[in-house]
């Protein structure tokens, strides 16, 4: 449900077909990928106009997908994914990470939808017009990784979430404050997701979801994507260095998520190309390692299929409008 690969390609000119990053088409083919969500991540404090920066990155995405039509096609709806698979092609779903790209305008949200965006992560690590992140800093600007932020959505944030649901754009609460999470739950009816978040009960950092949140997602038919970042998998001894990311730790989170919210809530997020390289599953081509580890832990074949793709496909079927057009 989440990778930052396209942002790296946009900055350094490498290509999607084959590159030095965690995700490229050759690695995806090796691991039998069905769908990859490509996030347009914008650091809103490093650009003059987040909207313009996102549009420029989307242009890179469009050109890369068009160049590689022999392997991958854009998907605007659930049906597109099914049709692409039938044609022997993987699917690419265009997403945004950082609601600041809207610059406080619902017209920009609708513009992004018309450009093909089908999911948006409402916040990153800063406050924006939609709400605040789940990251509190002390008086000297140091992050308090175990503190959770109770602040909720802004008035514009509530309007944006409701408009996303009307359009058929998936609401993503990864990075969002606790108060924002519960506001999304309150103001939406369809499933929403945490595209790249783990379980706080296993690793107590603010980026992970509490058990109540996991149960809420499960009750709503939503999903959360396992994040492979070591700092969100294993409690670090020090915040100076991220712990190594291990398959064992990923499975530990998967087991807790399933035990807490049910098998239908667990999915894959990875956060490839947005996290450090100290990964046992070092790139997209090695996803089979997770499948084998889940089997060893006692997950059934049907449960593994749900985690790998069926749960996310269920959400896409329910939220994304069939023709990929506005109602």
PADO-442331 format. One record per residue (C-alpha): residue number from 1; residue in three letters; x, y, z. Coordinates in Angstrom, 2 decimals, padded with zeros to 5 digits. Example, Ala and Ser with C-alpha at 12.3 -4.5 7.8 and 13.67 -1.06 7.14 Angstrom:
% PADO-442331
    i   aa       c1       c2       c3
    1  ALA   012.30  -004.50   007.80
    2  SER   013.67  -001.06   007.14
//
This chain:
% PADO-442331
    i   aa       c1       c2       c3
    1  UNK   000.00   000.00   000.00
    2  UNK   002.94   002.40   000.20
    3  UNK   006.36   003.07  -001.30
    4  UNK   008.36   006.24  -001.88
    5  UNK   010.13   004.99  -004.99
    6  UNK   008.65   007.49  -007.41
    7  UNK   009.94   010.42  -005.37
    8  UNK   013.46   009.06  -005.61
    9  UNK   013.12   008.53  -009.35
   10  UNK   011.79   012.06  -009.68
   11  UNK   014.83   013.50  -007.91
   12  UNK   017.66   011.49  -009.45
   13  UNK   016.39   010.42  -012.86
   14  UNK   016.64   006.66  -012.39
   15  UNK   013.94   004.53  -013.99
   16  UNK   011.15   002.35  -012.68
   17  UNK   012.06  -000.67  -014.81
   18  UNK   015.36  -001.25  -013.01
   19  UNK   017.11   000.83  -010.36
   20  UNK   019.21   000.64  -007.18
   21  UNK   016.23   001.16  -004.86
   22  UNK   013.95  -001.20  -002.95
   23  UNK   011.30  -001.23  -005.67
   24  UNK   011.57  -001.61  -009.42
   25  UNK   009.58  -003.59  -011.97
   26  UNK   012.09  -006.43  -012.19
   27  UNK   011.93  -006.96  -008.42
   28  UNK   008.14  -006.71  -008.47
   29  UNK   007.89  -009.33  -011.21
   30  UNK   010.19  -011.62  -009.24
   31  UNK   007.86  -011.41  -006.22
   32  UNK   004.65  -011.78  -008.29
   33  UNK   003.26  -008.33  -007.43
   34  UNK  -000.35  -007.61  -008.29
   35  UNK  -000.54  -003.92  -007.29
   36  UNK   001.83  -001.25  -006.03
   37  UNK   000.66   002.05  -004.59
   38  UNK   003.13   004.76  -005.59
   39  UNK   003.10   007.63  -003.08
   40  UNK   003.89   011.15  -004.20
   41  UNK   005.61   012.27  -000.99
   42  UNK   006.15   016.00  -000.64
   43  UNK   008.17   017.54   002.19
   44  UNK   005.99   020.64   002.46
   45  UNK   008.66   022.69   004.25
   46  UNK   011.21   022.19   001.49
   47  UNK   009.10   023.47  -001.42
   48  UNK   007.44   026.78  -002.21
   49  UNK   004.18   025.19  -003.40
   50  UNK   003.35   021.64  -002.24
   51  UNK   000.57   021.46  -004.86
   52  UNK   002.93   022.33  -007.70
   53  UNK   005.61   019.95  -006.40
   54  UNK   003.08   017.09  -006.31
   55  UNK   001.88   017.84  -009.84
   56  UNK   005.47   017.75  -011.12
   57  UNK   006.09   014.40  -009.39
   58  UNK   002.86   013.01  -010.85
   59  UNK   004.22   013.91  -014.29
   60  UNK   007.26   011.71  -013.56
   61  UNK   004.90   008.90  -012.45
   62  UNK   002.83   009.21  -015.63
   63  UNK   005.91   009.10  -017.86
   64  UNK   007.40   006.10  -016.06
   65  UNK   004.17   004.09  -016.22
   66  UNK   003.69   004.95  -019.90
   67  UNK   007.29   003.91  -020.71
   68  UNK   006.69   000.55  -019.05
   69  UNK   003.23  -000.35  -020.34
   70  UNK   004.55  -003.77  -021.27
   71  UNK   004.76  -004.54  -017.54
   72  UNK   002.44  -002.24  -015.58
   73  UNK  -000.68  -000.16  -016.14
   74  UNK  -002.44   002.55  -014.19
   75  UNK  -005.47   001.53  -012.11
   76  UNK  -008.23   003.99  -011.23
   77  UNK  -010.69   001.39  -009.97
   78  UNK  -010.95  -002.16  -008.70
   79  UNK  -012.04  -003.28  -012.16
   80  UNK  -008.89  -001.82  -013.69
   81  UNK  -006.76  -004.02  -011.43
   82  UNK  -008.74  -007.11  -012.42
   83  UNK  -008.52  -006.23  -016.12
   84  UNK  -004.80  -005.49  -015.91
   85  UNK  -004.18  -008.83  -014.22
   86  UNK  -006.17  -010.62  -016.92
   87  UNK  -003.95  -008.90  -019.49
   88  UNK  -000.82  -010.12  -017.69
   89  UNK   000.07  -006.69  -016.30
   90  UNK   000.73  -005.38  -012.80
   91  UNK  -001.21  -002.34  -011.60
   92  UNK  -000.02   001.03  -010.32
   93  UNK  -002.20   003.09  -007.99
   94  UNK  -001.35   006.78  -007.62
   95  UNK  -001.39   008.12  -004.05
   96  UNK  -000.36   011.24  -002.15
   97  UNK   001.56   011.44   001.13
   98  UNK   001.10   014.80   002.87
   99  UNK  -002.26   016.59   002.78
  100  UNK  -000.44   019.93   002.60
  101  UNK  -000.46   019.42  -001.18
  102  UNK  -004.09   020.60  -001.11
  103  UNK  -002.96   023.97   000.24
  104  UNK  -006.32   024.18   002.04
  105  UNK  -008.40   023.94  -001.16
  106  UNK  -011.01   021.29  -001.93
  107  UNK  -010.69   022.24  -005.60
  108  UNK  -007.10   020.93  -005.47
  109  UNK  -008.38   017.67  -003.98
  110  UNK  -010.79   017.27  -006.88
  111  UNK  -008.02   018.17  -009.31
  112  UNK  -005.80   015.42  -007.91
  113  UNK  -008.67   012.96  -008.17
  114  UNK  -009.10   013.83  -011.86
  115  UNK  -005.35   013.29  -012.27
  116  UNK  -005.80   009.75  -011.00
  117  UNK  -005.01   009.96  -007.28
  118  UNK  -006.94   007.28  -005.41
  119  UNK  -005.56   007.52  -001.86
  120  UNK  -004.12   010.29   000.31
  121  UNK  -002.13   010.10   003.54
  122  UNK  -003.61   013.08   005.40
  123  UNK  -000.44   014.21   007.19
  124  UNK   003.26   013.52   007.31
  125  UNK   005.43   014.77   010.17
  126  UNK   004.16   018.36   010.23
  127  UNK   000.91   020.11   010.98
  128  UNK  -001.02   021.07   007.87
  129  UNK  -004.43   022.47   006.91
  130  UNK  -006.05   019.06   007.51
  131  UNK  -004.69   018.25   010.95
  132  UNK  -001.59   017.28   012.89
  133  UNK   000.79   014.35   012.86
  134  UNK   001.20   011.91   015.72
  135  UNK   004.53   013.40   016.69
  136  UNK   005.02   015.73   019.63
  137  UNK   008.28   017.59   020.22
  138  UNK   009.69   018.92   023.46
  139  UNK   010.68   022.54   024.10
  140  UNK   014.00   022.02   022.35
  141  UNK   012.44   020.48   019.25
  142  UNK   013.32   016.88   020.05
  143  UNK   010.70   014.30   019.07
  144  UNK   008.90   012.45   021.86
  145  UNK   008.36   009.17   020.07
  146  UNK   006.17   007.59   022.76
  147  UNK   003.87   010.57   023.26
  148  UNK   000.57   010.45   021.36
  149  UNK  -001.12   013.56   019.98
  150  UNK  -004.78   014.04   020.98
  151  UNK  -005.48   016.91   018.57
  152  UNK  -008.08   016.20   015.90
  153  UNK  -008.88   017.28   012.37
  154  UNK  -009.43   020.90   011.48
  155  UNK  -012.73   022.05   010.01
  156  UNK  -011.10   021.89   006.58
  157  UNK  -009.75   018.45   007.41
  158  UNK  -013.24   017.14   008.11
  159  UNK  -014.49   018.66   004.86
  160  UNK  -011.59   017.10   002.95
  161  UNK  -012.18   013.64   004.40
  162  UNK  -015.89   013.79   003.54
  163  UNK  -015.07   014.93   000.01
  164  UNK  -012.54   012.14  -000.40
  165  UNK  -015.19   009.61   000.53
  166  UNK  -017.69   011.18  -001.88
  167  UNK  -015.17   011.09  -004.72
  168  UNK  -014.00   007.54  -004.07
  169  UNK  -010.53   008.36  -002.74
  170  UNK  -009.21   006.21   000.12
  171  UNK  -008.50   008.01   003.39
  172  UNK  -005.10   007.03   004.85
  173  UNK  -004.43   007.75   008.55
  174  UNK  -000.78   006.67   008.78
  175  UNK   001.17   009.51   010.47
  176  UNK  -002.08   011.12   011.68
  177  UNK  -002.66   012.11   015.31
  178  UNK  -004.80   009.98   017.61
  179  UNK  -007.48   012.66   017.64
  180  UNK  -007.37   012.79   013.86
  181  UNK  -007.80   009.02   013.62
  182  UNK  -010.95   009.10   015.71
  183  UNK  -012.29   012.10   013.79
  184  UNK  -011.85   010.14   010.54
  185  UNK  -013.71   007.22   012.10
  186  UNK  -016.48   009.59   013.18
  187  UNK  -016.95   011.45   009.90
  188  UNK  -016.68   008.58   007.41
  189  UNK  -018.81   005.55   006.63
  190  UNK  -016.66   003.56   004.21
  191  UNK  -013.48   001.67   005.11
  192  UNK  -010.33   003.72   005.64
  193  UNK  -006.73   002.56   005.94
  194  UNK  -003.40   003.04   007.71
  195  UNK  -001.21   002.28   004.71
  196  UNK   002.10   001.82   006.54
  197  UNK   001.65   001.45   010.31
  198  UNK   002.34  -001.30   012.86
  199  UNK   001.03  -002.24   016.31
  200  UNK   001.84   000.05   019.25
  201  UNK   001.38  -002.81   021.71
  202  UNK   004.37  -004.56   020.13
  203  UNK   006.50  -001.46   019.51
  204  UNK   005.45   001.58   021.53
  205  UNK   006.03   004.45   019.12
  206  UNK   003.48   007.07   018.13
  207  UNK   003.55   006.04   014.45
  208  UNK   001.96   002.70   015.35
  209  UNK  -001.72   002.05   016.05
  210  UNK  -003.18   001.25   019.46
  211  UNK  -005.28  -001.87   019.93
  212  UNK  -008.46   000.24   020.00
  213  UNK  -007.51   001.70   016.62
  214  UNK  -006.78  -001.74   015.19
  215  UNK  -010.17  -002.98   016.37
  216  UNK  -011.84   000.10   014.90
  217  UNK  -010.22  -000.50   011.52
  218  UNK  -011.32  -004.12   011.65
  219  UNK  -014.89  -003.21   012.55
  220  UNK  -015.00  -000.70   009.68
  221  UNK  -013.64  -003.12   007.10
  222  UNK  -010.40  -001.17   006.77
  223  UNK  -006.82  -002.41   006.68
  224  UNK  -003.37  -001.50   007.99
  225  UNK  -000.20  -002.21   006.04
  226  UNK   002.78  -003.69   007.86
  227  UNK   005.65  -001.19   007.88
  228  UNK   009.13  -002.73   007.46
  229  UNK   011.00   000.11   009.18
  230  UNK   013.05  -001.27   012.08
  231  UNK   012.18   001.67   014.35
  232  UNK   008.48   000.80   014.05
  233  UNK   009.03  -002.94   014.49
  234  UNK   011.36  -003.23   017.48
  235  UNK   011.68  -000.98   020.50
  236  UNK   014.96   000.85   019.94
  237  UNK   017.62   001.01   022.65
  238  UNK   018.42   004.51   021.44
  239  UNK   016.81   006.88   018.96
  240  UNK   020.24   007.56   017.49
  241  UNK   020.10   004.42   015.34
  242  UNK   017.18   002.40   013.96
  243  UNK   017.08  -001.28   014.94
  244  UNK   017.51  -003.76   012.13
  245  UNK   014.29  -004.77   010.38
  246  UNK   013.78  -008.53   010.67
  247  UNK   011.22  -010.89   009.21
  248  UNK   010.60  -012.25   012.70
  249  UNK   009.61  -008.80   013.95
  250  UNK   007.25  -008.23   011.01
  251  UNK   005.53  -011.55   011.73
  252  UNK   005.25  -010.62   015.41
  253  UNK   003.30  -007.49   014.45
  254  UNK   001.17  -009.42   011.95
  255  UNK   000.21  -011.94   014.62
  256  UNK  -000.75  -009.23   017.12
  257  UNK  -002.75  -007.28   014.53
  258  UNK  -004.67  -010.39   013.51
  259  UNK  -005.28  -011.46   017.10
  260  UNK  -006.55  -007.95   017.91
  261  UNK  -008.53  -006.87   014.86
  262  UNK  -009.07  -010.08   012.91
  263  UNK  -007.40  -011.53   009.84
  264  UNK  -009.21  -009.12   007.50
  265  UNK  -007.42  -006.02   008.89
  266  UNK  -003.81  -007.00   008.17
  267  UNK  -002.09  -006.06   004.90
  268  UNK   001.28  -005.01   003.47
  269  UNK   002.59  -001.45   003.52
  270  UNK   006.40  -001.94   003.49
  271  UNK   007.31   001.80   003.19
  272  UNK   010.04   000.71   000.76
  273  UNK   012.32   003.52  -000.39
  274  UNK   011.12   005.67   002.49
  275  UNK   012.99   003.79   005.20
  276  UNK   016.63   002.85   005.95
  277  UNK   018.35  -000.03   004.16
  278  UNK   018.94  -002.21   007.25
  279  UNK   016.23  -004.62   006.06
  280  UNK   016.26  -008.41   006.12
  281  UNK   013.66  -008.21   003.34
  282  UNK   016.01  -005.93   001.47
  283  UNK   013.87  -005.21  -001.57
  284  UNK   010.56  -005.96  -003.27
  285  UNK   011.96  -009.07  -004.93
  286  UNK   012.39  -010.82  -001.59
  287  UNK   008.78  -010.67  -000.35
  288  UNK   008.64  -014.45  -000.49
  289  UNK   010.67  -014.45   002.72
  290  UNK   007.67  -013.02   004.55
  291  UNK   005.31  -015.60   003.07
  292  UNK   007.55  -018.41   004.30
  293  UNK   007.84  -016.84   007.75
  294  UNK   004.06  -016.45   008.02
  295  UNK   003.64  -020.11   007.06
  296  UNK   006.17  -021.10   009.72
  297  UNK   004.25  -019.08   012.31
  298  UNK   001.07  -021.04   011.57
  299  UNK  -000.82  -018.74   009.23
  300  UNK  -002.92  -020.71   006.73
  301  UNK  -002.63  -020.29   002.98
  302  UNK  -005.95  -018.42   002.91
  303  UNK  -004.84  -016.10   005.71
  304  UNK  -001.56  -015.34   003.93
  305  UNK  -003.44  -014.54   000.72
  306  UNK  -005.61  -012.09   002.66
  307  UNK  -002.56  -010.36   004.11
  308  UNK  -000.73  -010.27   000.77
  309  UNK  -003.54  -008.89  -001.39
  310  UNK  -007.12  -009.97  -000.73
  311  UNK  -007.79  -007.60   002.16
  312  UNK  -006.58  -004.57   000.21
  313  UNK  -008.49  -005.65  -002.88
  314  UNK  -011.66  -005.84  -000.79
  315  UNK  -011.18  -002.21   000.29
  316  UNK  -010.52  -001.12  -003.30
  317  UNK  -013.67  -002.88  -004.46
  318  UNK  -015.74  -001.09  -001.82
  319  UNK  -014.24   002.42  -001.95
  320  UNK  -012.92   003.06  -005.47
  321  UNK  -015.71   003.89  -007.88
  322  UNK  -016.05   001.34  -010.63
  323  UNK  -015.28   003.65  -013.55
  324  UNK  -012.81   005.81  -011.65
  325  UNK  -014.94   008.93  -012.15
  326  UNK  -016.60   011.42  -009.84
  327  UNK  -020.17   010.82  -008.77
//
